[in-house]
């Protein structure tokens, strides 16, 4: 009887211990998950973000990992489809038992996946989208790192209208959560200077022909166009406009701030403005630290690093920094406790400083303007945040 009681007690203790164990954290490993577009319209971005993450994981593991635990990165493909993002999240969270979701790309895709994560207490960490929903409404499992599309454009539009003397402002935007954020930010910016859109036109995700939208804006006499577009839509809209002799000032969000625009679109892309939150890492960049990192990346992967490579790299490193501070007893609660007191200084890529708290889950709302000049992005203004703007 005593032996049976001991066995039963031991079994119950084991069950209790297993039920209290942190998902995704073992004695030797921390399992990280990410959902990228590896086969759809943002495959260029998704591949770059994944490689940036891989570089960071390799560097961290070579240095002994996080408090003796190696990082294991699992990446699933959503094809930029919210339905596929749900399936990817279900696999990573329920089957692969990830500890945290890192750098999930896409607004609608994150919105679809987050409920699955939150049900299992899995943090959505630094998604690669600047939608307000990534931190608002508040949820203890949400952390976002970049100024929102809404705020980027809300502040940039009045500045550009003034600088360019624009009289008629139009917009073309993707008809989804991402595009609407850009359009609404521009509306708010125009309202602040007593203006409104002369013309609004949209397109469905995956569209490839923008001739009717361009014709509509051209016939309205627009001298400035706000782009709620990403890669091929930006190139397609500007290319079609140049072809028809329509040459307004084009302004995009950080979603259009990528070297793929000028690499794929060519000379026609010169003059495009976009908001940005970190600098594109060219291999001949004047900054030695950026140049060194970009060349290291190219040596490892045999392709040029991009701003999305930087996103992936810094997201993993920020996670590792916080997880290290959480100590050996890493779990969701200990990680949150560290994040809620974390301050991130500017890094080698020229990002703005970021801070988090128990009530502040967006690291920074600062962004700056950049322009494609002679086939490269050049910063053309300082970082502006609401706090800075209020002082002017």
URBELVEN-V547279 format. One line per field, one symbol per residue. phi: phi as a letter, one per 40 degrees, with the letter a starting at -180 (. if undefined). psi: psi as a letter, one per 30 degrees, with the letter a starting at -180 (. if undefined). burial: b if it has 16 or more other C-alpha atoms within 10 Angstrom, else e. A space follows every 50 residues. Layout:
phi=???
psi=???
burial=???
This chain:
phi=.cccccccccccccccccccccdgbbcbabcbbabbcbabcbdccccccc ccccccccccccchgbfgbccbbbbbcbggbdccccccccccccccfcca bbfcchccccdccddccccbgbccbfccabccccbbcdacbbbbbbdcdd cdcdcccdccdcccgcbbbbabaccadcccccccccdcccccbfbaccab abacdgcbbbccccccccccgcbabcbcbbccccccccdccdccgcbccb bbcccccacccccccgdccdhcbacabacccccbdccccccccccccccc bgaccbccccddccccccdcccccccgcccadccccdcdcbcbbcdbccg cccbbbacbbbbcabcaacbbcbfgacbcbaccbbccccccc
psi=eeeeeeeeeeeeeeeeeeffkkkgjaffkkkklkkljffafgeeeeeeee eeeeeeeeeeefgfajhfklkjkkklkfghjeeeeeeeeeeeeeefhlel kkhkkkeeeeeefeeeeffghkkjjhkikhkffffklkkfgkkkfkklee eeeeeeeeeeeeefhkejklkklkiaeeeeeeeeeeeeeeefghllkekk kllkkglfkgeeeeeeeeffgkgkkkjhlcdfeeeeeeeeeeeggjilkk klafffikffefeefafffkfkklllflkkikfgkejeeeeeeeeeeeee fhlkllffeeeeeeeeeeeeeeeeffaeikleeeeeeeeggkkjlkafgg lllkkllffjgjekgkllklkjkhgkkkkgllkkleeeeff.
burial=eeeeeeeeeeeeeeeeeeeeebbbbeeebbbbbbbbbbebbbbbbbbbbb bbbbbbbeebeeeebbbebbbbbbbbbbbbbbebbbbbbbebbeebbbbb bbbbbbbbbbbbbbebbbeebbbbbbbbbbbbbbbeeeebbbbbbbbbbb bbbbbbbbebbeeeebebbbbbbbbeebbbbbbbbbbbbbeeeebbbebb bbbebeeeebeebbeebbeebbbbbbbbbbbbbbbbbbbbbeeeebbbbb bbbbbbbbbbbbeebeebbbbbbbbbbbbbbbbeeeeeebbbbbbbbeee eeebbbbbbbbbbbbbbbbbbbbbbbeeebbbebbbebbbebeeeeeebe bbebbbbeebbbbbbbbbbbbbbebbbebeeebbbeeeeeee
